[in-house]
Amino acid sequence: VSKSVNYGDVVATGDYVAGGCADAYTVSDCNNYGAVSGKGKAAGIAAVLYGDITDTCNYGAISGSERVSGIVALSYSGTIKECINYGDVSGIGNRVAGIIAYGESLNLDRCANYGTITAGVGGNTSANYAAGVASFITEADGAYARDLYSVGSITGMQTVGAVVAYLDYDAVGGFKYIHGNSAIQDSYTSHGKY
């Protein structure tokens, strides 16, 4: 998928809902302006990604139960590069983020979040993994995360990261979180605090 734009709201009562594609292999230069809401695996651009996504933006509000994100809800490989989320993202349950909710063996490169991220909507006290960019990334072999940036406020119950909530490999380059007048580097991984 390349150079597509969505302006309409997307509403589903089930899983796998997105402003761009429910399932995608390669995505580039796409934008979503519509609000997206679904049960789970809801995203501004792609609900499930099997390849690379580059130069995409989400401006719409995204909401769902779990695995909710401004750009990609689930990714099993590939690279997310130069993607930006401006929309507010909210989830009732786990894994809510501005760029990627859940990924395996995934590269993250030069991505930014400007939206407000909220996990545990409705008082769900077991809502884990809320983050500005990536909520949960695991099973990496040679993968990397670098130059990730988040400005929006992040709210969750536990395992909350300003940029990344859980990252199961070492990061390369800078993570930066800015809220108000302070600049804070505050992201947690299985290897400690960044």
C-alpha positions as CSV (number, residue, x, y, z in Angstrom):
1,V,0.0,0.0,0.0
2,S,1.4,3.4,-1.0
3,K,0.2,7.0,-1.0
4,S,-3.2,6.2,0.5
5,V,-5.2,8.7,2.6
6,N,-8.2,8.0,4.8
7,Y,-10.5,10.8,6.1
8,G,-13.5,8.6,7.2
9,D,-14.1,7.2,10.7
10,V,-13.8,3.4,11.0
11,V,-15.8,1.6,13.6
12,A,-15.9,-2.2,14.2
13,T,-17.4,-4.4,16.9
14,G,-14.6,-6.9,16.6
15,D,-10.8,-7.2,16.3
16,Y,-8.4,-6.1,13.5
17,V,-9.6,-2.6,12.5
18,A,-7.5,0.2,11.0
19,G,-7.7,3.5,9.1
20,G,-5.5,2.0,6.4
21,C,-5.4,-1.8,6.1
22,A,-6.5,-4.6,8.4
23,D,-3.5,-6.8,7.1
24,A,-0.6,-5.2,5.3
25,Y,2.8,-6.4,4.0
26,T,4.5,-3.1,2.9
27,V,3.2,0.4,3.6
28,S,4.7,3.7,2.6
29,D,3.6,7.3,2.5
30,C,0.1,6.8,4.0
31,N,-2.0,9.0,6.2
32,N,-5.1,8.5,8.4
33,Y,-7.2,11.4,9.6
34,G,-10.3,9.4,10.7
35,A,-11.1,8.1,14.2
36,V,-10.7,4.4,14.5
37,S,-12.5,2.2,17.2
38,G,-12.7,-1.5,17.6
39,K,-12.5,-4.3,20.1
40,G,-8.8,-5.1,19.9
41,K,-5.9,-4.8,17.5
42,A,-7.0,-1.3,16.4
43,A,-4.6,1.1,14.7
44,G,-4.5,4.2,12.6
45,I,-2.7,2.6,9.7
46,A,-2.4,-1.2,9.9
47,A,-3.9,-3.6,12.4
48,V,-1.4,-6.3,11.4
49,L,1.9,-5.7,9.6
50,Y,4.1,-8.4,8.1
51,G,6.8,-6.2,6.5
52,D,8.0,-2.7,6.5
53,I,6.2,0.6,7.1
54,T,7.8,4.0,6.3
55,D,6.8,7.6,6.2
56,T,3.3,7.3,7.5
57,C,1.2,9.5,9.9
58,N,-1.9,9.1,12.0
59,Y,-3.9,12.1,13.0
60,G,-7.1,10.4,14.1
61,A,-8.1,9.3,17.6
62,I,-7.7,5.5,18.1
63,S,-9.6,3.5,20.7
64,G,-10.0,-0.2,21.5
65,S,-9.8,-2.9,24.2
66,E,-6.1,-4.0,23.9
67,R,-3.2,-3.8,21.4
68,V,-4.2,-0.3,20.3
69,S,-1.8,2.0,18.5
70,G,-1.6,5.1,16.3
71,I,0.3,3.4,13.5
72,V,0.5,-0.5,13.9
73,A,-1.3,-2.8,16.4
74,L,0.7,-6.0,15.7
75,S,3.9,-6.6,13.7
76,Y,5.8,-9.9,13.4
77,S,8.9,-8.7,11.6
78,G,10.2,-5.8,9.5
79,T,10.9,-2.1,10.2
80,I,8.8,0.8,11.3
81,K,10.7,3.9,10.1
82,E,9.9,7.6,10.1
83,C,6.4,7.2,11.3
84,I,4.5,9.8,13.4
85,N,1.4,9.6,15.5
86,Y,-0.5,12.9,16.3
87,G,-3.7,11.3,17.5
88,D,-4.8,10.4,21.0
89,V,-4.7,6.6,21.6
90,S,-6.8,4.9,24.3
91,G,-7.3,1.3,25.4
92,I,-9.2,-0.5,28.1
93,G,-6.6,-3.2,28.5
94,N,-3.0,-4.0,27.7
95,R,-0.5,-2.7,25.1
96,V,-1.4,0.8,24.1
97,A,1.1,3.0,22.3
98,G,1.6,5.8,19.8
99,I,3.5,3.8,17.1
100,I,3.4,0.0,17.8
101,A,1.4,-1.9,20.4
102,Y,3.0,-5.3,20.0
103,G,6.0,-6.4,17.9
104,E,8.3,-9.4,17.4
105,S,11.8,-9.1,15.8
106,L,11.0,-5.5,14.9
107,N,13.2,-2.6,14.0
108,L,12.1,0.9,15.2
109,D,13.8,3.8,13.5
110,R,13.1,7.6,13.8
111,C,9.5,7.5,15.0
112,A,7.7,10.0,17.1
113,N,4.5,10.3,19.1
114,Y,2.7,13.6,19.8
115,G,-0.6,12.1,21.0
116,T,-1.9,11.4,24.5
117,I,-1.7,7.7,25.3
118,T,-4.1,6.2,27.9
119,A,-4.3,2.5,29.0
120,G,-6.8,1.4,31.6
121,V,-9.7,3.4,30.3
122,G,-12.7,2.8,32.6
123,G,-10.6,2.0,35.6
124,N,-9.1,-1.3,34.4
125,T,-6.5,-1.9,37.1
126,S,-4.7,-4.7,35.2
127,A,-3.9,-2.6,32.1
128,N,-0.1,-3.0,31.4
129,Y,2.3,-1.7,28.9
130,A,1.5,1.9,27.9
131,A,4.1,3.9,26.0
132,G,4.6,6.9,23.8
133,V,6.2,4.9,20.9
134,A,6.2,1.1,21.6
135,S,4.4,-0.8,24.4
136,F,5.8,-4.3,24.0
137,I,8.6,-5.5,21.7
138,T,10.2,-8.9,22.0
139,E,12.0,-11.9,20.4
140,A,14.6,-9.8,18.5
141,D,17.6,-11.3,16.7
142,G,19.8,-8.4,15.5
143,A,16.9,-5.9,15.7
144,Y,17.3,-2.3,16.8
145,A,15.5,0.6,18.2
146,R,16.8,4.1,17.7
147,D,15.9,7.8,17.6
148,L,12.5,7.4,19.2
149,Y,10.7,10.5,20.5
150,S,7.5,11.2,22.5
151,V,5.9,14.4,23.6
152,G,2.4,13.4,24.6
153,S,1.4,12.4,28.1
154,I,1.3,8.7,29.0
155,T,-1.2,7.2,31.5
156,G,-1.3,3.5,32.5
157,M,-1.7,1.3,35.5
158,Q,1.7,-0.5,35.5
159,T,4.7,-1.0,33.2
160,V,4.4,2.5,31.7
161,G,7.3,4.0,29.6
162,A,7.5,7.5,28.3
163,V,8.9,6.1,25.0
164,V,9.0,2.3,25.4
165,A,7.3,0.2,28.1
166,Y,9.0,-3.1,27.4
167,L,11.9,-3.8,24.9
168,D,13.5,-7.2,25.0
169,Y,16.8,-6.0,23.4
170,D,19.3,-3.2,23.6
171,A,18.5,0.1,22.1
172,V,20.8,2.1,19.8
173,G,20.7,5.9,19.8
174,G,18.5,8.2,21.8
175,F,15.1,8.0,23.4
176,K,13.6,11.3,24.3
177,Y,10.4,12.2,26.2
178,I,9.3,15.8,26.6
179,H,6.3,16.9,28.7
180,G,5.8,20.4,29.8
181,N,9.1,22.2,30.3
182,S,11.1,19.1,31.2
183,A,13.0,16.7,29.0
184,I,13.1,13.2,30.6
185,Q,14.7,10.1,29.3
186,D,12.5,7.5,31.0
187,S,12.0,4.2,29.2
188,Y,12.1,0.7,30.7
189,T,13.4,-2.4,29.0
190,S,14.2,-5.9,30.2
191,H,17.8,-4.6,30.4
192,G,17.0,-1.7,32.7
193,K,16.1,2.0,32.4
194,Y,16.9,4.2,29.4
